[in-house]
Structures are given as C-alpha cells and as structure tokens.
Amino acid sequence: MEQRLLDHVRSQIAAFKAPRRIDFVEELPRTPIGKLVKHRLRARY
C-alpha cells in the first residue's frame, strides 16, 4: 500500500517534493476539542 501511494504521488508532483516515506497510524493525537496536536506528531521524529 505504501509503495503504491508513493508511486502515485511521484507521478503527480516533482520527485524532490514527494515524501520519502509514509507512516500509517491508527489514530492521530487530538485535544479534547478535536484539534490536532502537532507537537506530539513532531516528537515522534
């Protein structure tokens, strides 16, 4: 699945703009209001 998605993205945009890898997660961290907690996502990398 990941490789198919990367191949599709690379066919649509320039190769240097395409992501190097894609990570799939079950659920994104959100606040009680429902906003995405971006600093938790960045901390993983």
Buried (B, 14 or more C-beta within 10 A) or exposed (E): EEEEEBEEBEEEEEEEEBEEEEEEEEEEBEEEEEEEEEEEEEEEE
